[in-house]
Amino acid sequence: MKLSIKRRGTRIVLALAAAFAIGAAVAAAPGPTHRGDFYYYFDAAGNTIGYRAINCNGTYVSWGKTSARYSNGYMICDPID
């Protein structure tokens, strides 16, 4: 079965858009996703350049920049009823 030029072009555009979206998601620096998660980000010299966290009450906190060099940890949060 032959595809028309318009249909083939649409498929190519959709495939490129999906590849771009997946690439952007993979390239993003990791960060907190749950209550109690925190991340410190460092430059090549080991200096702290950023921080991201989700506090135990669910508040998102951030300052500075992210990088591929990071350290993460977990706060001890009381259970939520």
C-alpha positions as CSV (number, residue, x, y, z in Angstrom):
1,M,0.0,0.0,0.0
2,K,1.4,3.4,-1.0
3,L,1.0,6.4,1.3
4,S,0.3,9.8,0.0
5,I,3.0,12.4,0.4
6,K,0.8,14.3,2.9
7,R,0.3,11.2,5.1
8,R,3.9,10.3,5.0
9,G,4.9,13.8,5.9
10,T,2.5,13.8,8.8
11,R,4.0,10.5,10.1
12,I,7.5,11.9,9.9
13,V,6.6,15.1,11.8
14,L,4.9,13.0,14.5
15,A,7.9,10.7,14.9
16,L,10.3,13.7,15.1
17,A,8.0,15.4,17.7
18,A,7.9,12.2,19.8
19,A,11.7,11.8,19.6
20,F,12.2,15.4,20.7
21,A,9.9,15.0,23.6
22,I,11.6,11.9,24.8
23,G,15.0,13.5,24.4
24,A,14.0,16.5,26.4
25,A,12.7,14.3,29.2
26,V,15.9,12.2,29.4
27,A,18.1,15.3,29.3
28,A,16.4,17.0,32.2
29,A,18.3,17.0,35.5
30,P,16.7,14.8,38.2
31,G,14.7,16.4,40.9
32,P,12.3,15.6,43.8
33,T,9.1,13.8,43.0
34,H,7.7,12.9,46.4
35,R,7.2,14.5,49.8
36,G,10.5,14.5,51.7
37,D,12.8,14.3,48.6
38,F,15.6,16.8,48.3
39,Y,18.5,17.4,45.9
40,Y,21.6,19.5,46.1
41,Y,23.3,20.4,42.8
42,F,27.1,21.0,42.4
43,D,29.4,22.6,39.9
44,A,32.6,20.9,38.6
45,A,34.6,22.2,41.6
46,G,32.1,20.7,44.1
47,N,30.5,24.0,45.1
48,T,26.7,23.9,45.8
49,I,24.9,25.8,43.0
50,G,21.3,24.7,43.6
51,Y,18.7,23.0,45.8
52,R,15.3,21.4,45.0
53,A,13.0,19.8,47.6
54,I,9.4,18.9,48.3
55,N,9.0,19.4,52.1
56,C,7.0,17.1,54.3
57,N,3.9,19.4,54.0
58,G,4.1,19.2,50.2
59,T,5.7,22.6,49.6
60,Y,8.1,22.8,46.7
61,V,11.3,24.7,47.5
62,S,14.1,25.6,45.1
63,W,17.0,28.0,44.6
64,G,20.0,28.2,42.2
65,K,20.6,26.0,39.2
66,T,20.5,22.3,38.5
67,S,23.3,20.3,37.0
68,A,24.3,16.7,36.2
69,R,26.3,16.6,39.5
70,Y,23.9,16.1,42.4
71,S,23.3,14.5,45.7
72,N,19.9,13.5,46.9
73,G,18.3,12.5,50.2
74,Y,15.1,11.9,52.0
75,M,13.6,13.8,55.0
76,I,11.8,11.8,57.7
77,C,8.2,12.9,57.4
78,D,5.3,12.0,59.8
79,P,2.7,9.8,58.1
80,I,-0.3,11.7,56.6
81,D,-3.7,10.6,57.9
